[in-house]
Amino acid sequence: MDAVSACTADAGRAARVRPATLRDLGRQAYEPVWHAMQRFTDARDGATTDELWVVEHDPVFTLGQAGKEEHVLAPGDIPVLHVDRGGQVTYHGPGQIVVYPLLDLRRLGIGVRDYVCRIEQAIIDTLDEWNIVAGRLEGAPGVYVGGAKIAALGIRVRRGCSFHGLAFNVGLDLEPFHRINPCGYAGMQVTSVLDLGGPSGIEAVKPVLLSHLARQFGLDLRHDPGLPDLTMRP
């Protein structure tokens, strides 16, 4: 069995359901949310309830820890941030759903590879709701349709707890992806739910994606209208 097939086989319904807090942050700049994730992860302990943050970011390019400047071709007026996730460079902007699963993977009994597989499967299952056939590519984490990337993953695990997460293209302007080598691959094609005949608005896609993420990780999502502390670090 190859790695892609094994990943598909491993990603299924979690055996136990646990409560988790869902926070919809609306549209936010990237940097305050990033620092809030760091604070949450540093402060949590074994009793801390897991959370999912869903957000739509202002335009920004982010470069992962191993990211190479050469993959940022012509950022123009879009800022570039060096961040502490894995992976190379990607773009965030309006019309893209970003989800940050802040999960205690040790408590859930999930390894990093299985964690990535489950996120990918949730996105694949979401696209299937609109009869969009998606899959994985060997050695290139994320979700693809016909070889074009529709969702990127960039994660970090600290003390067994995850932060950062996934970026899912719904109805965003794809032009900024031409200013970079997406995820470090020159010439990689990028697509969106809208371009594939699905809905244009993230509000139609968001509940479907969150439902599939909850299923994959065995989470009973309980919406909290309160926002995390988005105060910037000094």
C-alpha positions, 0 to 999 in steps of 0.5 A: 500500500502506498503512502497516499492509500495508507493515509486514506485508510487511516483517516476515519471517524474518531472513536470517542467524542469530546467537547471542543470550543468553536470560535468564529473570528470573522475577518482578522489580520494574520499576525494578532491571531498567530500570536494569540495561538501561541499564547493559547498553546503555551498556557494550556495544560492537560485539562484545557478544552480543545478549540477550533478557530475559524477566520478569514485573513486580510491579504498576507503571504506567510513563509514557514520555518524552512521557507526560502525567500526565493519562493516569494517572487513578487509580493508587491503590496502584500506583506510577507511574514516569517512564521513558526509553522512548517512548510514553505510560502502560501497566501491568505486572503478574503474568500479563503477559510482558515481553520486553526485546530488547537488540539491536544494530540496526545489526549486524542491519541493522534500522531502528527501523520494521522493528524495531517491525514484527518485534516486532508480527509475532512477537506476531501469529504467537504468537497464531495458535498458539491461533487468535486473529486479531490485527493492527495499528492505523494510528498506534498501535503494538502488537497488537490483537484486535477493536480491543482491545489485547493487547500494548503496545510501548515502545522506546528506541534508543541508539547503534543498540542497543535496550532496553525492549520489549514487554508481552504480556497473557496471564492478568493482572488487567486492572482496573488498565488502567481506572485509566489511558488505555492508551497515551494513548487514552481508553476503549481496550479491553484484552484478554488471551490468557486472555479470548480462549480461550487458556492462562492461564499465561505458561509455556505462551505464553513459549516460543512467543513467544520462538521467534517473536521469534528467528525474526523477528530471526535469533537462536539463543537460548542460555539463560543461568541467570545474572541481570544485575546488578540492583543499583539505581543510587544 
